[in-house]
Amino acid sequence: MKNALILLAGGVGERLASKEPKQFSKIGSTNLIEYFLNNLDSRLFNIIIIATKSEFRKKYLTSIKKKFNQHNLEFSISGSTRQITSKKSLNFLKKYNPENVLIHDSARPLASNLLIKKIINCLDKHDSCIPFIFHNDFIKSKKGKIFNAKDIINIQTPQGFNFKKIYKAHKSSTKIDAKDDSSVFELQNKKLKMIRGDIINIKITTKNDLEYFNRLKLKEFRSGIGYDVHPINFNSNKKLTLCGVKISHPPLIGHSDADVGYHAVCDSILGSLSMKDIGFHFNNKNKKWKNSDSKIFIKFCARKLILAGFKITNLDINFICETPNISKLRNLMKKNLSMLLNVSTKNISIKATTNEKIGFIGKGEAIAAESIVQITNE
């Protein structure tokens, strides 16, 4: 095993003046730890340890191991100080025998994969790798003393170390309240390798920091594709339904109302959320959904978007059919989708093409629809 990551999450965050510890502050539908893990390249680490209190784990992290099952995720018990928590976590990690370990404050959710890779690569030649940034502002103390900004640096995390050497440094240390792991390492007369950090890698300490983070946080974009096709029932007197619009045209054959437009949109949304397809959630063998209005399925997908903390930025729908004339129905369809999905009609595209008389669609025996959606976290 080569690389391990320790996330320190045992603090109470008194300066944030919040009901919950800062590392569990909500960001949409997730907390800071989940936000960091959502954006982490899981291939960089063989194991991830979250060091926290037992009560925090039960209250805030009950589902995190299942949610992030792509990570080899384990928990260790935090201590009364940051240094003690690091030492206990390293002791817990010892059985996995990693070559390198990165120790990270969970209150720094914007640590980028690029910075993490730089630290890991640095450890190929050095026993430690500590990121820092310079001050750009004019600096003086409240007492009026002026400092040279070039002499002052901000130390960041994650901090990388050769595992055996940082573990030995912690075991040998007589202090219990060091501010970070680089201080423990340095106290053992170990030389620190410093590299330039990232100005966006802020630490959440106060409410102002949290507000700043919300303005800075990295947007995640996802896409999904959906397709549906149904045959036309020329023996029915019912009307055709496409994207909720009733049309004087023979209807489609299906378990529900066979609205291929809504069904394709649902599959694209579910795909963007990695939630399987519409048939998994609304089985066509279940009598409950017989002749159902597909608006039910769209509302279900809209709720899933909200719960996941995402919204639609663009929706593109294409109908493949000989009839009806979709251009005359486009505005009504866009209005229905806009209301159900809470997305502006300006961000919805509906178009159509024929199948050039080829196949059952080209012969006018069926109608198909395909949908591509792009979503982003709020």
C-alpha positions as CSV (number, residue, x, y, z in Angstrom):
1,M,0.0,0.0,0.0
2,K,1.5,3.3,-1.0
3,N,-0.7,6.4,-0.2
4,A,-3.0,7.0,2.7
5,L,-5.1,10.0,3.7
6,I,-6.2,11.1,7.2
7,L,-9.1,13.5,7.5
8,L,-9.1,15.2,10.9
9,A,-12.7,15.8,11.9
10,G,-12.8,15.7,15.7
11,G,-13.0,19.5,16.5
12,V,-16.1,21.3,17.7
13,G,-15.4,24.6,15.7
14,E,-16.4,27.0,18.5
15,R,-15.4,30.1,16.4
16,L,-18.0,29.2,13.8
17,A,-20.7,29.7,16.4
18,S,-22.8,27.0,14.8
19,K,-25.0,24.2,16.2
20,E,-22.9,21.6,14.5
21,P,-19.1,21.3,14.2
22,K,-17.7,23.2,11.2
23,Q,-16.6,20.0,9.4
24,F,-20.2,19.0,9.3
25,S,-21.6,22.3,8.1
26,K,-24.2,21.8,5.4
27,I,-23.4,22.7,1.8
28,G,-26.6,22.0,-0.1
29,S,-27.5,18.4,0.7
30,T,-23.9,17.5,1.8
31,N,-21.5,18.6,4.6
32,L,-17.9,19.8,4.2
33,I,-16.4,16.3,4.4
34,E,-18.7,14.9,1.8
35,Y,-18.1,17.9,-0.4
36,F,-14.3,17.2,-0.3
37,L,-14.8,13.5,-0.9
38,N,-17.2,14.2,-3.8
39,N,-14.4,16.1,-5.6
40,L,-11.5,13.9,-4.6
41,D,-9.8,11.7,-7.2
42,S,-10.2,8.4,-5.3
43,R,-7.4,6.8,-7.4
44,L,-4.8,8.8,-5.4
45,F,-5.2,6.8,-2.2
46,N,-5.3,3.2,-1.1
47,I,-7.1,4.1,2.1
48,I,-8.8,7.1,3.7
49,I,-9.2,7.5,7.5
50,I,-11.7,9.9,9.0
51,A,-10.7,10.7,12.6
52,T,-13.7,11.9,14.6
53,K,-15.6,11.4,17.8
54,S,-18.0,8.4,18.1
55,E,-21.0,10.7,18.6
56,F,-20.1,12.7,15.5
57,R,-19.8,9.6,13.5
58,K,-23.3,8.4,14.6
59,K,-24.9,11.8,14.1
60,Y,-23.3,13.0,10.9
61,L,-21.5,10.1,9.2
62,T,-23.9,7.1,9.4
63,S,-24.3,6.8,5.6
64,I,-20.9,8.1,4.4
65,K,-19.1,4.8,4.1
66,K,-21.9,3.4,1.9
67,K,-22.1,6.6,-0.1
68,F,-18.3,6.7,-0.8
69,N,-17.8,3.0,-1.3
70,Q,-15.4,3.7,-4.1
71,H,-13.0,4.8,-1.4
72,N,-11.4,2.3,1.1
73,L,-12.9,4.3,3.9
74,E,-12.3,3.7,7.6
75,F,-12.8,5.6,10.9
76,S,-10.6,6.2,13.8
77,I,-11.4,7.9,17.2
78,S,-10.2,11.5,17.6
79,G,-8.5,12.8,20.7
80,S,-8.7,15.9,22.9
81,T,-6.2,17.9,20.7
82,R,-5.4,18.0,17.0
83,Q,-1.9,16.5,17.7
84,I,-3.4,13.6,19.8
85,T,-5.9,13.0,17.0
86,S,-3.1,12.8,14.4
87,K,-1.1,10.4,16.6
88,K,-4.1,8.1,17.2
89,S,-4.9,8.1,13.5
90,L,-1.4,7.2,12.5
91,N,-1.4,4.4,15.1
92,F,-4.7,3.1,13.6
93,L,-3.2,3.4,10.1
94,K,0.0,1.4,11.0
95,K,-1.6,-1.9,10.3
96,Y,-2.1,-0.9,6.7
97,N,1.6,-0.2,6.3
98,P,1.4,2.8,3.9
99,E,4.5,4.3,2.4
100,N,3.2,7.9,2.5
101,V,0.4,9.7,4.4
102,L,-1.3,13.0,3.8
103,I,-2.9,14.6,6.8
104,H,-5.7,17.0,6.1
105,D,-8.0,19.3,8.0
106,S,-11.6,18.5,7.0
107,A,-12.4,22.2,7.3
108,R,-10.4,22.8,4.1
109,P,-12.9,21.4,1.5
110,L,-11.4,23.1,-1.5
111,A,-8.0,21.3,-1.5
112,S,-7.6,20.4,-5.2
113,N,-6.6,17.1,-6.7
114,L,-3.8,19.1,-8.5
115,L,-2.4,20.2,-5.1
116,I,-2.7,16.7,-3.7
117,K,-0.9,15.2,-6.7
118,K,1.9,17.7,-6.3
119,I,2.3,16.7,-2.7
120,I,2.3,13.0,-3.5
121,N,4.9,13.4,-6.3
122,C,7.0,15.5,-3.9
123,L,7.1,12.6,-1.5
124,D,9.0,10.5,-4.0
125,K,12.1,12.6,-3.2
126,H,11.4,14.1,0.2
127,D,10.2,12.9,3.7
128,S,7.8,15.7,4.0
129,C,5.9,18.1,1.7
130,I,4.1,21.1,3.2
131,P,2.1,23.6,1.1
132,F,2.1,27.3,1.9
133,I,1.0,30.6,0.5
134,F,2.4,34.1,0.8
135,H,0.5,37.1,2.1
136,N,-0.4,39.7,-0.6
137,D,-1.7,42.3,1.8
138,F,0.1,45.0,3.7
139,I,0.6,43.5,7.2
140,K,1.0,45.2,10.6
141,S,0.0,44.3,14.2
142,K,-2.7,46.0,16.2
143,K,0.1,47.7,18.1
144,G,1.4,49.3,14.9
145,K,4.4,47.1,14.2
146,I,4.9,46.6,10.5
147,F,5.9,43.2,9.0
148,N,7.5,42.3,5.7
149,A,4.9,40.2,3.9
150,K,7.7,38.1,2.3
151,D,8.7,36.9,5.8
152,I,5.2,35.6,6.6
153,I,3.6,32.5,5.1
154,N,0.4,30.7,5.7
155,I,0.8,26.9,6.2
156,Q,-1.9,24.8,4.6
157,T,-3.0,21.1,4.5
158,P,-2.9,18.5,3.3
159,Q,0.6,17.9,4.6
160,G,2.4,14.9,3.2
161,F,5.0,12.7,5.0
162,N,6.8,9.5,4.8
163,F,4.5,7.4,7.1
164,K,7.2,5.8,9.2
165,K,9.0,9.1,9.9
166,I,5.9,11.1,10.8
167,Y,4.6,8.3,13.0
168,K,8.0,8.1,14.8
169,A,8.0,11.9,15.2
170,H,4.6,11.8,16.9
171,K,5.6,8.9,19.2
172,S,8.7,10.8,20.2
173,S,7.0,14.1,20.8
174,T,6.5,15.4,24.3
175,K,4.0,18.0,23.2
176,I,0.3,17.4,22.9
177,D,-1.0,20.6,21.4
178,A,1.1,21.3,18.3
179,K,-0.9,23.3,15.7
180,D,-0.1,21.0,12.8
181,D,1.9,17.9,11.9
182,S,4.7,19.9,10.3
183,S,5.4,21.4,13.7
184,V,5.7,17.9,15.3
185,F,8.0,16.8,12.4
186,E,10.2,19.9,12.8
187,L,10.5,19.4,16.6
188,Q,12.3,16.2,15.9
189,N,15.0,18.1,13.9
190,K,13.4,17.0,10.6
191,K,13.8,19.2,7.6
192,L,10.5,20.4,5.9
193,K,10.1,20.5,2.2
194,M,7.9,23.5,1.4
195,I,5.9,23.9,-1.8
196,R,3.6,26.6,-3.0
197,G,0.0,25.9,-2.0
198,D,-3.3,27.2,-3.4
199,I,-4.9,30.4,-2.5
200,I,-8.4,28.9,-3.0
201,N,-7.6,26.2,-0.3
202,I,-9.1,28.2,2.5
203,K,-9.8,27.0,6.0
204,I,-13.3,27.3,7.3
205,T,-13.1,28.9,10.8
206,T,-15.7,31.6,11.0
207,K,-19.1,32.3,9.5
208,N,-17.4,34.8,7.1
209,D,-15.2,31.9,5.9
210,L,-18.3,29.8,5.3
211,E,-19.9,32.6,3.3
212,Y,-16.7,33.0,1.3
213,F,-16.5,29.3,0.6
214,N,-20.1,29.4,-0.8
215,R,-18.9,31.9,-3.3
216,L,-15.8,30.0,-4.2
217,K,-16.9,26.4,-4.1
218,L,-16.2,24.4,-7.1
219,K,-19.1,23.7,-9.4
220,E,-19.7,20.1,-10.4
221,F,-21.2,19.5,-13.8
222,R,-22.8,16.2,-14.8
223,S,-24.6,15.1,-18.0
224,G,-27.1,12.3,-18.7
225,I,-28.6,10.8,-21.8
226,G,-32.1,9.2,-22.2
227,Y,-33.9,7.5,-25.0
228,D,-37.3,6.0,-25.4
229,V,-39.4,4.6,-28.2
230,H,-43.0,3.3,-28.4
231,P,-45.1,1.9,-31.2
232,I,-48.2,3.8,-32.4
233,N,-51.7,2.3,-31.6
234,F,-53.8,3.0,-34.7
235,N,-56.8,1.2,-33.2
236,S,-57.2,3.6,-30.3
237,N,-59.4,6.7,-30.1
238,K,-57.3,8.2,-27.4
239,K,-55.0,11.2,-27.9
240,L,-51.2,11.1,-28.2
241,T,-49.3,12.6,-25.2
242,L,-45.8,14.1,-25.7
243,C,-44.2,16.1,-22.9
244,G,-47.6,16.4,-21.3
245,V,-49.3,17.9,-24.3
246,K,-52.4,16.1,-25.6
247,I,-52.4,15.9,-29.4
248,S,-55.0,14.8,-31.9
249,H,-53.0,11.9,-33.2
250,P,-53.1,8.1,-32.6
251,P,-51.5,7.4,-29.2
252,L,-48.5,5.3,-28.3
253,I,-48.7,1.8,-26.8
254,G,-47.2,1.6,-23.3
255,H,-47.8,0.6,-19.7
256,S,-48.3,4.2,-18.6
257,D,-49.3,7.0,-20.9
258,A,-46.3,6.2,-23.1
259,D,-45.1,9.8,-23.1
260,V,-41.7,9.1,-24.8
261,G,-40.7,12.8,-24.3
262,Y,-41.1,12.7,-20.5
263,H,-39.6,9.2,-20.3
264,A,-36.5,10.2,-22.2
265,V,-36.1,13.3,-20.0
266,C,-36.4,11.1,-16.9
267,D,-33.8,8.7,-18.1
268,S,-31.4,11.5,-18.8
269,I,-31.9,13.0,-15.3
270,L,-31.6,9.7,-13.6
271,G,-28.5,9.0,-15.6
272,S,-26.9,12.3,-14.6
273,L,-27.5,11.3,-11.0
274,S,-26.2,7.7,-11.5
275,M,-29.6,6.3,-10.4
276,K,-30.2,3.6,-13.0
277,D,-33.2,4.1,-15.4
278,I,-36.9,4.8,-15.2
279,G,-37.8,1.1,-15.5
280,F,-36.0,0.4,-12.2
281,H,-37.9,3.1,-10.3
282,F,-41.3,2.5,-12.1
283,N,-41.5,-1.1,-13.2
284,N,-43.8,-1.6,-16.1
285,K,-45.0,-4.9,-14.5
286,N,-46.3,-3.0,-11.5
287,K,-50.1,-2.4,-11.8
288,K,-49.7,0.8,-9.8
289,W,-48.2,2.6,-12.8
290,K,-50.8,1.3,-15.3
291,N,-52.0,4.2,-17.5
292,S,-50.2,6.7,-15.2
293,D,-49.6,10.3,-16.2
294,S,-45.8,10.5,-16.8
295,K,-45.8,13.8,-15.0
296,I,-45.5,11.6,-11.9
297,F,-42.2,10.3,-13.1
298,I,-40.9,13.8,-14.0
299,K,-41.8,15.1,-10.5
300,F,-40.0,12.2,-9.0
301,C,-36.8,13.1,-10.9
302,A,-37.2,16.8,-10.0
303,R,-37.2,15.8,-6.3
304,K,-34.1,13.6,-6.7
305,L,-32.3,16.6,-8.3
306,I,-33.2,18.7,-5.3
307,L,-32.2,16.1,-2.7
308,A,-28.8,15.6,-4.5
309,G,-28.2,19.4,-4.5
310,F,-28.3,19.8,-8.3
311,K,-30.3,21.9,-10.8
312,I,-30.6,21.7,-14.5
313,T,-28.6,24.1,-16.6
314,N,-29.6,22.8,-20.0
315,L,-32.1,20.3,-21.4
316,D,-32.0,19.2,-25.0
317,I,-34.8,17.0,-26.4
318,N,-35.0,15.5,-29.9
319,F,-38.1,13.7,-31.3
320,I,-37.7,11.2,-34.1
321,C,-41.0,10.8,-35.9
322,E,-42.8,11.3,-39.2
323,T,-45.8,12.8,-37.5
324,P,-47.0,15.0,-35.6
325,N,-45.4,18.3,-36.4
326,I,-43.4,19.0,-33.3
327,S,-42.6,22.6,-34.1
328,K,-46.3,23.6,-33.5
329,L,-46.1,21.9,-30.0
330,R,-42.7,23.0,-28.9
331,N,-43.7,26.0,-26.7
332,L,-46.4,24.1,-24.8
333,M,-43.9,21.2,-24.2
334,K,-41.2,23.7,-22.9
335,K,-43.8,25.3,-20.6
336,N,-44.7,22.0,-19.1
337,L,-41.1,21.0,-18.5
338,S,-40.2,24.4,-17.2
339,M,-42.9,24.2,-14.5
340,L,-42.2,20.6,-13.5
341,L,-38.4,20.9,-13.4
342,N,-38.0,24.5,-12.2
343,V,-35.9,25.4,-15.2
344,S,-36.2,28.4,-17.5
345,T,-37.7,27.8,-21.0
346,K,-34.6,29.6,-22.3
347,N,-32.6,26.6,-21.1
348,I,-34.8,24.0,-22.8
349,S,-34.4,23.0,-26.4
350,I,-37.0,20.8,-28.3
351,K,-36.5,19.8,-31.9
352,A,-37.4,17.0,-34.2
353,T,-36.2,15.0,-37.2
354,T,-37.7,12.2,-39.3
355,N,-36.1,8.9,-39.9
356,E,-36.0,9.4,-43.7
357,K,-38.6,6.6,-44.2
358,I,-36.2,4.1,-42.8
359,G,-37.3,1.4,-40.3
360,F,-40.5,1.3,-38.3
361,I,-40.1,4.9,-37.2
362,G,-39.6,6.0,-40.8
363,K,-42.7,4.1,-41.8
364,G,-44.7,6.0,-39.3
365,E,-45.3,3.1,-36.9
366,A,-43.5,4.5,-33.9
367,I,-42.2,7.6,-32.2
368,A,-38.9,8.0,-30.4
369,A,-37.4,10.7,-28.2
370,E,-33.9,11.3,-26.9
371,S,-32.8,13.7,-24.2
372,I,-29.5,15.1,-23.0
373,V,-29.4,17.0,-19.7
374,Q,-26.6,19.0,-18.0
375,I,-26.9,19.6,-14.3
376,T,-24.8,21.4,-11.7
377,N,-24.6,21.5,-8.0
378,E,-26.2,24.5,-6.4
